Amino acid sequence: MGLRINDTIPDMTVETDHGEISLHDWVGDNWAIIFSHPKDFTPVCTTEFGAVAQLAEEWEKRGTKVLGVSVDGVEDHKKWKTDIEAVGGAKANFAIVADDDLKMAKAFDMLPAEAYLPDGRTPNDSATVRSVFIIGPDKQLKLSMTYPMNVGRNFAEILRALDGLQTAAKEGVATPANWEVGQDVVVPTSVSDEDAVAKFGAIDTKLPYLRMAKLPQ
């Protein structure tokens, strides 16, 4: 069975270009995002990791750690970071897991259990290892996205989704379509009108089951 929303992520020890880490210890009390890639020195992935490097301050603002995964070895990762930094124009200070045995790819259900890396492989041999996992401080998976080989990830959406997850967890609300920080939120149906008014000051009832409110300042 694959890793699903609210499942606890595997507590694995993995090798990275920053040394060995235990995933649960690494997450700690933080939010975390794991970005996975099918091979080093590939064009789309290089632009994506460049984007991750550019957003270092945004991750820090949100108390969020980032971790890369690629199914090549540590030495390749170190060399690849030179390209990543040249393209992104920012230092790539995050670690990248050396998942050359596919242990993490399989544990996170990015590849089937029988997958292997053939000699002379191409990125297509590990093509489904193009996923994003957002993980809460409780070590549970909160959101996942999987992309094809030919479409780069939208990091504005990843930041927006992270903001929504953090807001929902902190405030006990939901967020509507295309929500961004500062906009009205959805009051859960489990909250009575009376309690909602006490918490938010006012509610805007669009439908009997859809009530919007502004978060208290």
N, C-alpha and C positions, 0 to 999 in steps of 0.2 A: 504494500500500500504506500502511496506517495505521501510526502510531507504536506499537510494541509493547514489551513488557517487555524490558529490557536493550539497547534501541536508544539510541544517543546522540541527545539532543534537538537540534533545529536550533540552530545558532549564529546567531541573528538579532539585529539591532539594532532596538530598538523604542522608541517614544516613550511616556513615562509622565508622570504629574503631578509626578514628581521629576526630570524631564529624560530625556535619551536614555540607554539602557543597552544593553550587549551581553549576551545571556543567559549565555554561557559565562563571561564575566568576572564577571558578577553572582553566579553560583553560586560561583565560586572554589573553595575547598577545603571548602565547607560542604555540608550537606544543604539541600535547598530544596523548597518546596511552592508550586505555582501553582494558584490558584483562579480559574476562569473564569465569566463571567456574560453573559447575552444582552442586558442593557440596564441603564443606570443608572435610579435612582428606581423600582425595582420592589420589591414588598413582601418576598418571600421572600429575595431577594438582599441586601436591606438588613439583615435580621436575621442573615444569614450573615456578612457583612463585620463586623457588630457583634461577632459571636462571635470572629472572627479577631483583632479589636482587643483583646478581653478576654483572650486567651491569649498576649499578648506575652511575658510572663515564661516561659511554658511553651516557646514556640519558642526563646527565648534559652537556656534550660537545655539544650536538645537541639542546640544549635549549628545551628539551622535558620532559613533566611531564608524569608520569605513574599512572594509577589507576586500581586496581583490582575490580572485581565484583564476588560475589559468593552468591548463594541463601540460605544462612544461616545467623544467627544473629551475632551481634557485639561480644558477649562473645565467641562464637565459633571461630570467626576470630582471636581474641587475642590469644586464646590457639593454634590455627593452626599455627600461626606465629612462635611459638617455634619449631615446626617440620620443617617448611619452612627454617628457619635459620640454623637448624642442617644439613639439606640435602644440602642447597646451600652454607653453609660456609660464609654467608654474612648477614648483618643486613637488614631486610625487612622494610625499612623506608617509603614505599609507603602505602597509605590508601587502604582499601578494602571496597567496598560498601556492606552493609547488605541488599541484595535484597530479603528478605524472603517473601515479598508480590508479587514478580515478576513484580513490576511496571517498573523497568528499563529494564528487559529482554523483556517485551512486547513492550515498547516504542521503543527499538532498533531492534525490529522484530527478536529477538532470539527465541521467543516462540510465539505460536498463542494466540490470545486474550482470548480464552476459557481455556487456560492451568491453572492448579492449582497444589498445592503440597499436595498429600494425606498423611494421617498418615502412619508412617513407610516407608516413601518413600526411594527410592534408587536413585543413580545418573542418572539412565535411565529415571526417571520421568522428568528430566530437561536436557536431554542429548544434545540438540542443543545449550545450553548456553556454547558454546566453541568457542568463536569468538575473533577476534582482530579488533579493529577500530583505524585507524590513522586519527587524526583530525588536521586541520590547525588552525592558529591563527584567521582566519575568522569564526571559529566555524563550518566549513563545513567538512563533511566526505570526506576524500581523498582516502581511501583504506580500504577494509574490507576483512577478511579471516575467514572461518569457518572450523573447524576441527572435525573429529569424536572422539568418546571416547577413541579409542585405538591407536591414533597417536599423539605423543607430537609435540608441535609447534617448528618450526625451528627459533631460535632467531637470527641467523646470517642472515637469509632471511629478518626478520622483520627490522633489522638494515639496511640492504642493500636497502630495499624498502623505508625506511625513508630517507636515504641519497639521493635516486633518486628523491623522492618527493620534498625534500628541494632544491636540485640542480635545478630541473625543474622550481620550483617557483621563485627562485632567478635569474636564468640565462635566462629564457625564452626558454628553449630547451627541448628535450625529451631524454630518455636514451634507449639504445638498450638492447637486451637480455643479461642477465648475467652481466650487467654493474656494475662496482665498481668504487669508487672514484679514480680519476686520469686518467681514460680511456676516449676515445673519446666519444662525445655526438652526438645526431642526430639534425641536423638543421631543424626546422619546415618548411614545404612546403610553408607556408605563407610568409617566408622571401626570398627576392630575392638574387641571387648570389652576386650581388654588395653589398648589405647590409650585407650579411653573411661574405664576405671577409673583409669589413670594421670593423666588430665586432670581428671576430675570426683570422684574418690575412691570413688564407688559408682554403680552404675546399677540401675535398676528395669526389668527386662525384662517388659513386658506381653504381647508377642507376639514371635516371632522377628525381625520387622522393625520392632517398635515398642519402643524403649528410652528411658526417661526419666531425667533427671539434674538435680541442682541445680547451678547455676552456682557456681564458687568465689567466695567472698567477697573 
